[in-house]
């Protein structure tokens, strides 16, 4: 549920709220606890960082979220969310 609120906050320009919710989502469901859903929380956080123009944080978070079956280099090229990077 945090991914929905963090995306909404980012879209509204509420950077601090978006980042806080994204980080909270990762903390509540880390990859070590739930590999599949935890991966998507990390992906959401990287996407939020990109949306709020936190480029270095997005690149750092994204590097751990890249997975050959989900977030691929090809997907990064076509998804406009990643354009700022």
N, C-alpha and C positions, 0 to 999 in steps of 0.2 A: 503494500500500500504506500510505502514511502516514495516509490518511484513515481507515482501519480502526483503526489503533492510537490515533489522536488521539480518535476517538469513544469508544473503550473507556476510555481514560484519563479523559476528561471524565465519562463515566457512572460511573466509580469515584470521582469526586471528586478526581482527581489533576490539578489545574489546571495546574501548571507543566509537567508532562509533556505534557498535551494541547496546550497552546499551543506548546511547543517543537516537537512533531511537526508541528503545523499550519504553523508558520512554516518549518520545514524542507521540508515538501512544496511550499510556494510557491516557496522558493528553488531547489529542485531542478528544478522544472518551471514556470518563469514564463510568463506569457502571451506574452511576447516570443519565447519559444522554441517553444512549442506552444500556439496560441491556444485550441483546443477543450479539451484536458485541463488546461491551465493555468488556464483560467477556472474549472473545477470545483475546483481546489486552492484558489483564492481564495474560492469559495463555501463550501467545507469549513471554511476558516479562520474566516470570518465566523460560521458555524454553531457552531463550537467556542467562539468568544468569547461567543456568546449563551448557550451551555450552561453556561459557567463564570462567568457573571454579570459579564463585562467589557463592559458596555453601550456605552461610548464606542468602544472598539476594534471591537466588532461593527458598530456603525453606520458607522464609517469604512470597514471592510473590505466591508461589505454594499453600500455605495454604489457601489463599483467592480465588484461582482459582479452587480448587477441587470442583467438582459438580457431584452428583451421575449419571447424564446422559451423561457426557462428559469426564472429567478427573477423572477417578476412580483409586483406588488402583491397580486394575488388569491391567489397561492400563499403569500405572507407572512401573509395573514389566516387561512389554513386549516391551516398547518403549526405545530403547537404548539411547535416548537423556537424560534420567533421570539417567542413570547408575552412573555418578560421585557422585550422592547424596547418 
